[in-house]
Structure formats: structure tokens, C-alpha cells
Amino acid sequence: MTESKRVIPCTEAVRQLWDYLDDAISPEDHDKVERHLSFCRKCCGELEFGQEIREFLGSKTSQEIPPEVKARLERFVEEL
């Protein structure tokens, strides 16, 4: 398998996730993350979580973070 076609591990996919969401990675890295997300349910969940956080942070409301999102965010920060 060529370097550009290899499947990246979860650690690399998650590390690139925010840049992926911002469309701030190279087309080659974008394709690698896409390929990984095409089969990894765990990382698809991380992507969904990132999208929820971005949506909340981008909103101009003063509503509180939903409890399930807050708990997941706290777990994510603890794992850093």
C-alpha cells in the first residue's frame, strides 16, 4: 500500500480532527482522515462531538452547554 493510501490510526485521525473541521489540512491529509472516518465508528463519534462543540461555540446564545456535551467535554479534557 502506498504511503498516500495507508490507513491512519485513530490517534492521528483525532490529532488532525480540528484542522480537518476547519479545512486547514493538506488535501492528502484530508483524504487520509476521510478514509479513516469511513470505517471507524469511534472517530466518527469524535467528529460528531467536534461539530457539536463548534456549533455551540459559534452560536450567539447564552444557553448552557447541554449536560451530556459538558460531561463528554470534561472527559476529553481529562484525557489530554
PDB file with one MODEL, atoms N, CA, C and O in Angstrom:
MODEL        1
ATOM      1  N   MET A   1       0.863  -1.176   0.000  1.00  0.00           N
ATOM      2  CA  MET A   1       0.000   0.000   0.000  1.00  0.00           C
ATOM      3  C   MET A   1       0.904   1.232   0.000  1.00  0.00           C
ATOM      4  O   MET A   1       1.838   1.312   0.798  1.00  0.00           O
ATOM      5  N   THR A   2       0.638   2.184  -0.879  1.00  0.00           N
ATOM      6  CA  THR A   2       1.461   3.379  -0.945  1.00  0.00           C
ATOM      7  C   THR A   2       1.205   4.248   0.278  1.00  0.00           C
ATOM      8  O   THR A   2       0.174   4.134   0.940  1.00  0.00           O
ATOM      9  N   GLU A   3       2.167   5.120   0.561  1.00  0.00           N
ATOM     10  CA  GLU A   3       2.065   5.998   1.730  1.00  0.00           C
ATOM     11  C   GLU A   3       0.776   6.816   1.710  1.00  0.00           C
ATOM     12  O   GLU A   3       0.138   6.980   2.750  1.00  0.00           O
ATOM     13  N   SER A   4       0.382   7.332   0.543  1.00  0.00           N
ATOM     14  CA  SER A   4      -0.817   8.168   0.463  1.00  0.00           C
ATOM     15  C   SER A   4      -2.110   7.371   0.616  1.00  0.00           C
ATOM     16  O   SER A   4      -3.163   7.949   0.887  1.00  0.00           O
ATOM     17  N   LYS A   5      -2.042   6.052   0.446  1.00  0.00           N
ATOM     18  CA  LYS A   5      -3.243   5.218   0.556  1.00  0.00           C
ATOM     19  C   LYS A   5      -3.339   4.479   1.886  1.00  0.00           C
ATOM     20  O   LYS A   5      -4.319   3.776   2.133  1.00  0.00           O
ATOM     21  N   ARG A   6      -2.335   4.631   2.744  1.00  0.00           N
ATOM     22  CA  ARG A   6      -2.369   3.895   4.005  1.00  0.00           C
ATOM     23  C   ARG A   6      -3.478   4.426   4.909  1.00  0.00           C
ATOM     24  O   ARG A   6      -3.879   5.585   4.806  1.00  0.00           O
ATOM     25  N   VAL A   7      -3.955   3.579   5.775  1.00  0.00           N
ATOM     26  CA  VAL A   7      -4.996   3.976   6.720  1.00  0.00           C
ATOM     27  C   VAL A   7      -4.303   4.451   7.993  1.00  0.00           C
ATOM     28  O   VAL A   7      -3.485   3.736   8.572  1.00  0.00           O
ATOM     29  N   ILE A   8      -4.638   5.658   8.418  1.00  0.00           N
ATOM     30  CA  ILE A   8      -4.010   6.209   9.606  1.00  0.00           C
ATOM     31  C   ILE A   8      -4.668   5.658  10.865  1.00  0.00           C
ATOM     32  O   ILE A   8      -5.840   5.284  10.831  1.00  0.00           O
ATOM     33  N   PRO A   9      -3.937   5.602  11.976  1.00  0.00           N
ATOM     34  CA  PRO A   9      -4.518   5.129  13.234  1.00  0.00           C
ATOM     35  C   PRO A   9      -5.413   6.205  13.855  1.00  0.00           C
ATOM     36  O   PRO A   9      -5.371   7.370  13.460  1.00  0.00           O
ATOM     37  N   CYS A  10      -6.212   5.796  14.820  1.00  0.00           N
ATOM     38  CA  CYS A  10      -7.130   6.718  15.493  1.00  0.00           C
ATOM     39  C   CYS A  10      -6.401   7.915  16.084  1.00  0.00           C
ATOM     40  O   CYS A  10      -6.889   9.041  15.993  1.00  0.00           O
ATOM     41  N   THR A  11      -5.237   7.687  16.688  1.00  0.00           N
ATOM     42  CA  THR A  11      -4.521   8.791  17.317  1.00  0.00           C
ATOM     43  C   THR A  11      -4.218   9.899  16.315  1.00  0.00           C
ATOM     44  O   THR A  11      -4.353  11.081  16.633  1.00  0.00           O
ATOM     45  N   GLU A  12      -3.816   9.526  15.129  1.00  0.00           N
ATOM     46  CA  GLU A  12      -3.511  10.521  14.103  1.00  0.00           C
ATOM     47  C   GLU A  12      -4.785  11.186  13.594  1.00  0.00           C
ATOM     48  O   GLU A  12      -4.800  12.395  13.367  1.00  0.00           O
ATOM     49  N   ALA A  13      -5.839  10.421  13.415  1.00  0.00           N
ATOM     50  CA  ALA A  13      -7.109  10.990  12.938  1.00  0.00           C
ATOM     51  C   ALA A  13      -7.644  12.008  13.935  1.00  0.00           C
ATOM     52  O   ALA A  13      -8.074  13.095  13.548  1.00  0.00           O
ATOM     53  N   VAL A  14      -7.620  11.659  15.220  1.00  0.00           N
ATOM     54  CA  VAL A  14      -8.130  12.571  16.251  1.00  0.00           C
ATOM     55  C   VAL A  14      -7.235  13.800  16.365  1.00  0.00           C
ATOM     56  O   VAL A  14      -7.728  14.910  16.566  1.00  0.00           O
ATOM     57  N   ARG A  15      -5.927  13.609  16.239  1.00  0.00           N
ATOM     58  CA  ARG A  15      -4.991  14.731  16.319  1.00  0.00           C
ATOM     59  C   ARG A  15      -5.271  15.749  15.210  1.00  0.00           C
ATOM     60  O   ARG A  15      -5.088  16.949  15.415  1.00  0.00           O
ATOM     61  N   GLN A  16      -5.706  15.289  14.058  1.00  0.00           N
ATOM     62  CA  GLN A  16      -5.958  16.166  12.923  1.00  0.00           C
ATOM     63  C   GLN A  16      -7.419  16.635  12.819  1.00  0.00           C
ATOM     64  O   GLN A  16      -7.777  17.377  11.904  1.00  0.00           O
ATOM     65  N   LEU A  17      -8.235  16.201  13.747  1.00  0.00           N
ATOM     66  CA  LEU A  17      -9.673  16.424  13.631  1.00  0.00           C
ATOM     67  C   LEU A  17     -10.066  17.900  13.548  1.00  0.00           C
ATOM     68  O   LEU A  17     -10.880  18.261  12.698  1.00  0.00           O
ATOM     69  N   TRP A  18      -9.516  18.758  14.401  1.00  0.00           N
ATOM     70  CA  TRP A  18      -9.907  20.172  14.378  1.00  0.00           C
ATOM     71  C   TRP A  18      -9.457  20.832  13.092  1.00  0.00           C
ATOM     72  O   TRP A  18     -10.195  21.628  12.510  1.00  0.00           O
ATOM     73  N   ASP A  19      -8.251  20.508  12.639  1.00  0.00           N
ATOM     74  CA  ASP A  19      -7.796  21.056  11.362  1.00  0.00           C
ATOM     75  C   ASP A  19      -8.664  20.539  10.220  1.00  0.00           C
ATOM     76  O   ASP A  19      -8.943  21.265   9.265  1.00  0.00           O
ATOM     77  N   TYR A  20      -9.086  19.290  10.323  1.00  0.00           N
ATOM     78  CA  TYR A  20      -9.991  18.711   9.330  1.00  0.00           C
ATOM     79  C   TYR A  20     -11.307  19.494   9.293  1.00  0.00           C
ATOM     80  O   TYR A  20     -11.803  19.842   8.221  1.00  0.00           O
ATOM     81  N   LEU A  21     -11.863  19.765  10.471  1.00  0.00           N
ATOM     82  CA  LEU A  21     -13.120  20.512  10.547  1.00  0.00           C
ATOM     83  C   LEU A  21     -12.963  21.934  10.010  1.00  0.00           C
ATOM     84  O   LEU A  21     -13.896  22.492   9.433  1.00  0.00           O
ATOM     85  N   ASP A  22     -11.781  22.515  10.203  1.00  0.00           N
ATOM     86  CA  ASP A  22     -11.516  23.875   9.713  1.00  0.00           C
ATOM     87  C   ASP A  22     -11.068  23.882   8.262  1.00  0.00           C
ATOM     88  O   ASP A  22     -10.838  24.945   7.686  1.00  0.00           O
ATOM     89  N   ASP A  23     -10.944  22.708   7.672  1.00  0.00           N
ATOM     90  CA  ASP A  23     -10.430  22.563   6.303  1.00  0.00           C
ATOM     91  C   ASP A  23      -9.059  23.230   6.183  1.00  0.00           C
ATOM     92  O   ASP A  23      -8.763  23.943   5.223  1.00  0.00           O
ATOM     93  N   ALA A  24      -8.228  22.962   7.216  1.00  0.00           N
ATOM     94  CA  ALA A  24      -6.902  23.580   7.302  1.00  0.00           C
ATOM     95  C   ALA A  24      -5.793  22.534   7.222  1.00  0.00           C
ATOM     96  O   ALA A  24      -4.713  22.728   7.779  1.00  0.00           O
ATOM     97  N   ILE A  25      -6.054  21.435   6.536  1.00  0.00           N
ATOM     98  CA  ILE A  25      -5.022  20.421   6.333  1.00  0.00           C
ATOM     99  C   ILE A  25      -4.843  20.194   4.840  1.00  0.00           C
ATOM    100  O   ILE A  25      -5.689  20.564   4.025  1.00  0.00           O
ATOM    101  N   SER A  26      -3.736  19.585   4.513  1.00  0.00           N
ATOM    102  CA  SER A  26      -3.453  19.345   3.094  1.00  0.00           C
ATOM    103  C   SER A  26      -4.511  18.413   2.495  1.00  0.00           C
ATOM    104  O   SER A  26      -5.144  17.649   3.223  1.00  0.00           O
ATOM    105  N   PRO A  27      -4.703  18.472   1.198  1.00  0.00           N
ATOM    106  CA  PRO A  27      -5.659  17.552   0.563  1.00  0.00           C
ATOM    107  C   PRO A  27      -5.309  16.086   0.845  1.00  0.00           C
ATOM    108  O   PRO A  27      -6.205  15.258   1.015  1.00  0.00           O
ATOM    109  N   GLU A  28      -4.016  15.765   0.895  1.00  0.00           N
ATOM    110  CA  GLU A  28      -3.604  14.390   1.181  1.00  0.00           C
ATOM    111  C   GLU A  28      -4.007  13.976   2.592  1.00  0.00           C
ATOM    112  O   GLU A  28      -4.533  12.881   2.788  1.00  0.00           O
ATOM    113  N   ASP A  29      -3.765  14.847   3.582  1.00  0.00           N
ATOM    114  CA  ASP A  29      -4.166  14.530   4.952  1.00  0.00           C
ATOM    115  C   ASP A  29      -5.680  14.488   5.087  1.00  0.00           C
ATOM    116  O   ASP A  29      -6.218  13.667   5.831  1.00  0.00           O
ATOM    117  N   HIS A  30      -6.363  15.363   4.375  1.00  0.00           N
ATOM    118  CA  HIS A  30      -7.832  15.357   4.382  1.00  0.00           C
ATOM    119  C   HIS A  30      -8.344  13.999   3.908  1.00  0.00           C
ATOM    120  O   HIS A  30      -9.247  13.420   4.513  1.00  0.00           O
ATOM    121  N   ASP A  31      -7.759  13.499   2.822  1.00  0.00           N
ATOM    122  CA  ASP A  31      -8.161  12.198   2.292  1.00  0.00           C
ATOM    123  C   ASP A  31      -7.878  11.077   3.287  1.00  0.00           C
ATOM    124  O   ASP A  31      -8.674  10.148   3.424  1.00  0.00           O
ATOM    125  N   LYS A  32      -6.744  11.166   3.980  1.00  0.00           N
ATOM    126  CA  LYS A  32      -6.406  10.138   4.981  1.00  0.00           C
ATOM    127  C   LYS A  32      -7.426  10.124   6.119  1.00  0.00           C
ATOM    128  O   LYS A  32      -7.859   9.060   6.560  1.00  0.00           O
ATOM    129  N   VAL A  33      -7.805  11.311   6.588  1.00  0.00           N
ATOM    130  CA  VAL A  33      -8.802  11.391   7.662  1.00  0.00           C
ATOM    131  C   VAL A  33     -10.139  10.872   7.145  1.00  0.00           C
ATOM    132  O   VAL A  33     -10.819  10.116   7.839  1.00  0.00           O
ATOM    133  N   GLU A  34     -10.522  11.268   5.937  1.00  0.00           N
ATOM    134  CA  GLU A  34     -11.770  10.778   5.340  1.00  0.00           C
ATOM    135  C   GLU A  34     -11.785   9.250   5.255  1.00  0.00           C
ATOM    136  O   GLU A  34     -12.781   8.607   5.589  1.00  0.00           O
ATOM    137  N   ARG A  35     -10.674   8.686   4.808  1.00  0.00           N
ATOM    138  CA  ARG A  35     -10.571   7.233   4.670  1.00  0.00           C
ATOM    139  C   ARG A  35     -10.734   6.570   6.036  1.00  0.00           C
ATOM    140  O   ARG A  35     -11.425   5.559   6.165  1.00  0.00           O
ATOM    141  N   HIS A  36     -10.096   7.144   7.049  1.00  0.00           N
ATOM    142  CA  HIS A  36     -10.205   6.591   8.393  1.00  0.00           C
ATOM    143  C   HIS A  36     -11.651   6.680   8.898  1.00  0.00           C
ATOM    144  O   HIS A  36     -12.179   5.721   9.459  1.00  0.00           O
ATOM    145  N   LEU A  37     -12.277   7.830   8.694  1.00  0.00           N
ATOM    146  CA  LEU A  37     -13.654   8.028   9.158  1.00  0.00           C
ATOM    147  C   LEU A  37     -14.648   7.132   8.427  1.00  0.00           C
ATOM    148  O   LEU A  37     -15.751   6.895   8.920  1.00  0.00           O
ATOM    149  N   SER A  38     -14.269   6.640   7.270  1.00  0.00           N
ATOM    150  CA  SER A  38     -15.184   5.797   6.505  1.00  0.00           C
ATOM    151  C   SER A  38     -15.427   4.445   7.169  1.00  0.00           C
ATOM    152  O   SER A  38     -16.378   3.746   6.818  1.00  0.00           O
ATOM    153  N   PHE A  39     -14.582   4.074   8.119  1.00  0.00           N
ATOM    154  CA  PHE A  39     -14.792   2.781   8.783  1.00  0.00           C
ATOM    155  C   PHE A  39     -14.721   2.836  10.307  1.00  0.00           C
ATOM    156  O   PHE A  39     -15.110   1.866  10.957  1.00  0.00           O
ATOM    157  N   CYS A  40     -14.245   3.918  10.901  1.00  0.00           N
ATOM    158  CA  CYS A  40     -14.039   3.956  12.354  1.00  0.00           C
ATOM    159  C   CYS A  40     -15.187   4.672  13.053  1.00  0.00           C
ATOM    160  O   CYS A  40     -15.297   5.897  12.990  1.00  0.00           O
ATOM    161  N   ARG A  41     -16.025   3.911  13.707  1.00  0.00           N
ATOM    162  CA  ARG A  41     -17.185   4.483  14.390  1.00  0.00           C
ATOM    163  C   ARG A  41     -16.775   5.365  15.552  1.00  0.00           C
ATOM    164  O   ARG A  41     -17.414   6.383  15.815  1.00  0.00           O
ATOM    165  N   LYS A  42     -15.698   4.979  16.261  1.00  0.00           N
ATOM    166  CA  LYS A  42     -15.239   5.775  17.406  1.00  0.00           C
ATOM    167  C   LYS A  42     -14.844   7.180  16.952  1.00  0.00           C
ATOM    168  O   LYS A  42     -15.251   8.170  17.560  1.00  0.00           O
ATOM    169  N   CYS A  43     -14.070   7.260  15.906  1.00  0.00           N
ATOM    170  CA  CYS A  43     -13.626   8.562  15.422  1.00  0.00           C
ATOM    171  C   CYS A  43     -14.764   9.354  14.788  1.00  0.00           C
ATOM    172  O   CYS A  43     -14.752  10.585  14.817  1.00  0.00           O
ATOM    173  N   CYS A  44     -15.741   8.667  14.221  1.00  0.00           N
ATOM    174  CA  CYS A  44     -16.928   9.364  13.719  1.00  0.00           C
ATOM    175  C   CYS A  44     -17.658  10.029  14.888  1.00  0.00           C
ATOM    176  O   CYS A  44     -18.212  11.120  14.747  1.00  0.00           O
ATOM    177  N   GLY A  45     -17.652   9.367  16.029  1.00  0.00           N
ATOM    178  CA  GLY A  45     -18.240   9.965  17.234  1.00  0.00           C
ATOM    179  C   GLY A  45     -17.465  11.185  17.678  1.00  0.00           C
ATOM    180  O   GLY A  45     -18.056  12.175  18.107  1.00  0.00           O
ATOM    181  N   GLU A  46     -16.134  11.124  17.579  1.00  0.00           N
ATOM    182  CA  GLU A  46     -15.302  12.284  17.913  1.00  0.00           C
ATOM    183  C   GLU A  46     -15.577  13.436  16.953  1.00  0.00           C
ATOM    184  O   GLU A  46     -15.628  14.596  17.365  1.00  0.00           O
ATOM    185  N   LEU A  47     -15.752  13.114  15.675  1.00  0.00           N
ATOM    186  CA  LEU A  47     -16.076  14.130  14.677  1.00  0.00           C
ATOM    187  C   LEU A  47     -17.412  14.788  15.008  1.00  0.00           C
ATOM    188  O   LEU A  47     -17.536  16.012  14.973  1.00  0.00           O
ATOM    189  N   GLU A  48     -18.394  13.979  15.324  1.00  0.00           N
ATOM    190  CA  GLU A  48     -19.722  14.493  15.676  1.00  0.00           C
ATOM    191  C   GLU A  48     -19.633  15.400  16.900  1.00  0.00           C
ATOM    192  O   GLU A  48     -20.261  16.458  16.947  1.00  0.00           O
ATOM    193  N   PHE A  49     -18.844  14.974  17.892  1.00  0.00           N
ATOM    194  CA  PHE A  49     -18.644  15.760  19.102  1.00  0.00           C
ATOM    195  C   PHE A  49     -17.991  17.100  18.749  1.00  0.00           C
ATOM    196  O   PHE A  49     -18.423  18.144  19.238  1.00  0.00           O
ATOM    197  N   GLY A  50     -16.970  17.080  17.918  1.00  0.00           N
ATOM    198  CA  GLY A  50     -16.306  18.308  17.499  1.00  0.00           C
ATOM    199  C   GLY A  50     -17.258  19.247  16.789  1.00  0.00           C
ATOM    200  O   GLY A  50     -17.212  20.461  16.991  1.00  0.00           O
ATOM    201  N   GLN A  51     -18.116  18.690  15.961  1.00  0.00           N
ATOM    202  CA  GLN A  51     -19.094  19.509  15.251  1.00  0.00           C
ATOM    203  C   GLN A  51     -20.087  20.137  16.222  1.00  0.00           C
ATOM    204  O   GLN A  51     -20.474  21.293  16.048  1.00  0.00           O
ATOM    205  N   GLU A  52     -20.505  19.383  17.248  1.00  0.00           N
ATOM    206  CA  GLU A  52     -21.419  19.919  18.257  1.00  0.00           C
ATOM    207  C   GLU A  52     -20.771  21.068  19.026  1.00  0.00           C
ATOM    208  O   GLU A  52     -21.406  22.094  19.267  1.00  0.00           O
ATOM    209  N   ILE A  53     -19.510  20.893  19.409  1.00  0.00           N
ATOM    210  CA  ILE A  53     -18.804  21.932  20.154  1.00  0.00           C
ATOM    211  C   ILE A  53     -18.650  23.187  19.289  1.00  0.00           C
ATOM    212  O   ILE A  53     -18.891  24.303  19.751  1.00  0.00           O
ATOM    213  N   ARG A  54     -18.248  22.992  18.040  1.00  0.00           N
ATOM    214  CA  ARG A  54     -18.092  24.142  17.136  1.00  0.00           C
ATOM    215  C   ARG A  54     -19.424  24.883  16.967  1.00  0.00           C
ATOM    216  O   ARG A  54     -19.470  26.113  16.982  1.00  0.00           O
ATOM    217  N   GLU A  55     -20.494  24.117  16.807  1.00  0.00           N
ATOM    218  CA  GLU A  55     -21.810  24.734  16.638  1.00  0.00           C
ATOM    219  C   GLU A  55     -22.190  25.535  17.876  1.00  0.00           C
ATOM    220  O   GLU A  55     -22.692  26.654  17.772  1.00  0.00           O
ATOM    221  N   PHE A  56     -21.948  24.955  19.047  1.00  0.00           N
ATOM    222  CA  PHE A  56     -22.285  25.650  20.295  1.00  0.00           C
ATOM    223  C   PHE A  56     -21.446  26.914  20.455  1.00  0.00           C
ATOM    224  O   PHE A  56     -21.975  27.975  20.785  1.00  0.00           O
ATOM    225  N   LEU A  57     -20.139  26.801  20.222  1.00  0.00           N
ATOM    226  CA  LEU A  57     -19.255  27.950  20.377  1.00  0.00           C
ATOM    227  C   LEU A  57     -19.547  29.034  19.342  1.00  0.00           C
ATOM    228  O   LEU A  57     -19.327  30.217  19.602  1.00  0.00           O
ATOM    229  N   GLY A  58     -20.037  28.638  18.184  1.00  0.00           N
ATOM    230  CA  GLY A  58     -20.357  29.598  17.135  1.00  0.00           C
ATOM    231  C   GLY A  58     -21.710  30.266  17.304  1.00  0.00           C
ATOM    232  O   GLY A  58     -22.009  31.264  16.648  1.00  0.00           O
ATOM    233  N   SER A  59     -22.528  29.705  18.193  1.00  0.00           N
ATOM    234  CA  SER A  59     -23.852  30.301  18.406  1.00  0.00           C
ATOM    235  C   SER A  59     -23.715  31.554  19.268  1.00  0.00           C
ATOM    236  O   SER A  59     -22.775  31.684  20.052  1.00  0.00           O
ATOM    237  N   LYS A  60     -24.636  32.440  19.114  1.00  0.00           N
ATOM    238  CA  LYS A  60     -24.591  33.687  19.875  1.00  0.00           C
ATOM    239  C   LYS A  60     -25.593  33.666  21.024  1.00  0.00           C
ATOM    240  O   LYS A  60     -26.003  34.713  21.525  1.00  0.00           O
ATOM    241  N   THR A  61     -25.974  32.486  21.427  1.00  0.00           N
ATOM    242  CA  THR A  61     -26.928  32.380  22.524  1.00  0.00           C
ATOM    243  C   THR A  61     -26.171  32.281  23.842  1.00  0.00           C
ATOM    244  O   THR A  61     -24.977  31.984  23.867  1.00  0.00           O
ATOM    245  N   SER A  62     -26.858  32.524  24.896  1.00  0.00           N
ATOM    246  CA  SER A  62     -26.247  32.422  26.223  1.00  0.00           C
ATOM    247  C   SER A  62     -26.682  31.132  26.921  1.00  0.00           C
ATOM    248  O   SER A  62     -26.527  30.984  28.133  1.00  0.00           O
ATOM    249  N   GLN A  63     -27.220  30.216  26.144  1.00  0.00           N
ATOM    250  CA  GLN A  63     -27.680  28.969  26.743  1.00  0.00           C
ATOM    251  C   GLN A  63     -26.497  28.153  27.261  1.00  0.00           C
ATOM    252  O   GLN A  63     -25.376  28.281  26.767  1.00  0.00           O
ATOM    253  N   GLU A  64     -26.756  27.335  28.238  1.00  0.00           N
ATOM    254  CA  GLU A  64     -25.716  26.495  28.828  1.00  0.00           C
ATOM    255  C   GLU A  64     -25.425  25.308  27.922  1.00  0.00           C
ATOM    256  O   GLU A  64     -26.261  24.888  27.122  1.00  0.00           O
ATOM    257  N   ILE A  65     -24.216  24.782  28.070  1.00  0.00           N
ATOM    258  CA  ILE A  65     -23.843  23.573  27.339  1.00  0.00           C
ATOM    259  C   ILE A  65     -24.746  22.449  27.832  1.00  0.00           C
ATOM    260  O   ILE A  65     -24.919  22.285  29.040  1.00  0.00           O
ATOM    261  N   PRO A  66     -25.321  21.678  26.922  1.00  0.00           N
ATOM    262  CA  PRO A  66     -26.146  20.541  27.365  1.00  0.00           C
ATOM    263  C   PRO A  66     -25.320  19.611  28.258  1.00  0.00           C
ATOM    264  O   PRO A  66     -24.135  19.401  28.002  1.00  0.00           O
ATOM    265  N   PRO A  67     -25.940  19.054  29.303  1.00  0.00           N
ATOM    266  CA  PRO A  67     -25.198  18.238  30.270  1.00  0.00           C
ATOM    267  C   PRO A  67     -24.398  17.091  29.639  1.00  0.00           C
ATOM    268  O   PRO A  67     -23.279  16.812  30.070  1.00  0.00           O
ATOM    269  N   GLU A  68     -24.955  16.430  28.632  1.00  0.00           N
ATOM    270  CA  GLU A  68     -24.240  15.306  28.017  1.00  0.00           C
ATOM    271  C   GLU A  68     -23.016  15.787  27.246  1.00  0.00           C
ATOM    272  O   GLU A  68     -22.003  15.089  27.197  1.00  0.00           O
ATOM    273  N   VAL A  69     -23.098  16.968  26.644  1.00  0.00           N
ATOM    274  CA  VAL A  69     -21.954  17.536  25.920  1.00  0.00           C
ATOM    275  C   VAL A  69     -20.903  18.005  26.924  1.00  0.00           C
ATOM    276  O   VAL A  69     -19.707  17.812  26.705  1.00  0.00           O
ATOM    277  N   LYS A  70     -21.339  18.613  28.013  1.00  0.00           N
ATOM    278  CA  LYS A  70     -20.415  19.067  29.056  1.00  0.00           C
ATOM    279  C   LYS A  70     -19.649  17.887  29.645  1.00  0.00           C
ATOM    280  O   LYS A  70     -18.434  17.968  29.826  1.00  0.00           O
ATOM    281  N   ALA A  71     -20.340  16.800  29.944  1.00  0.00           N
ATOM    282  CA  ALA A  71     -19.687  15.613  30.506  1.00  0.00           C
ATOM    283  C   ALA A  71     -18.673  15.043  29.524  1.00  0.00           C
ATOM    284  O   ALA A  71     -17.573  14.659  29.920  1.00  0.00           O
ATOM    285  N   ARG A  72     -19.030  14.989  28.273  1.00  0.00           N
ATOM    286  CA  ARG A  72     -18.113  14.454  27.261  1.00  0.00           C
ATOM    287  C   ARG A  72     -16.902  15.376  27.091  1.00  0.00           C
ATOM    288  O   ARG A  72     -15.781  14.898  26.922  1.00  0.00           O
ATOM    289  N   LEU A  73     -17.119  16.673  27.133  1.00  0.00           N
ATOM    290  CA  LEU A  73     -16.023  17.629  27.041  1.00  0.00           C
ATOM    291  C   LEU A  73     -15.079  17.487  28.233  1.00  0.00           C
ATOM    292  O   LEU A  73     -13.860  17.539  28.065  1.00  0.00           O
ATOM    293  N   GLU A  74     -15.620  17.310  29.412  1.00  0.00           N
ATOM    294  CA  GLU A  74     -14.791  17.123  30.601  1.00  0.00           C
ATOM    295  C   GLU A  74     -13.950  15.846  30.491  1.00  0.00           C
ATOM    296  O   GLU A  74     -12.776  15.843  30.862  1.00  0.00           O
ATOM    297  N   ARG A  75     -14.544  14.773  29.986  1.00  0.00           N
ATOM    298  CA  ARG A  75     -13.784  13.527  29.789  1.00  0.00           C
ATOM    299  C   ARG A  75     -12.675  13.727  28.771  1.00  0.00           C
ATOM    300  O   ARG A  75     -11.563  13.230  28.946  1.00  0.00           O
ATOM    301  N   PHE A  76     -12.985  14.460  27.701  1.00  0.00           N
ATOM    302  CA  PHE A  76     -11.990  14.729  26.658  1.00  0.00           C
ATOM    303  C   PHE A  76     -10.811  15.507  27.243  1.00  0.00           C
ATOM    304  O   PHE A  76      -9.658  15.172  26.971  1.00  0.00           O
ATOM    305  N   VAL A  77     -11.081  16.527  28.030  1.00  0.00           N
ATOM    306  CA  VAL A  77     -10.015  17.343  28.620  1.00  0.00           C
ATOM    307  C   VAL A  77      -9.184  16.506  29.598  1.00  0.00           C
ATOM    308  O   VAL A  77      -7.962  16.646  29.643  1.00  0.00           O
ATOM    309  N   GLU A  78      -9.820  15.657  30.361  1.00  0.00           N
ATOM    310  CA  GLU A  78      -9.076  14.793  31.289  1.00  0.00           C
ATOM    311  C   GLU A  78      -8.120  13.871  30.573  1.00  0.00           C
ATOM    312  O   GLU A  78      -7.066  13.537  31.115  1.00  0.00           O
ATOM    313  N   GLU A  79      -8.460  13.451  29.368  1.00  0.00           N
ATOM    314  CA  GLU A  79      -7.611  12.526  28.598  1.00  0.00           C
ATOM    315  C   GLU A  79      -6.422  13.217  27.959  1.00  0.00           C
ATOM    316  O   GLU A  79      -5.504  12.542  27.492  1.00  0.00           O
ATOM    317  N   LEU A  80      -6.409  14.543  27.923  1.00  0.00           N
ATOM    318  CA  LEU A  80      -5.288  15.273  27.293  1.00  0.00           C
ATOM    319  C   LEU A  80      -4.004  15.114  28.050  1.00  0.00           C
ATOM    320  O   LEU A  80      -2.979  15.665  27.649  1.00  0.00           O
TER     321      LEU A  80
ENDMDL
END
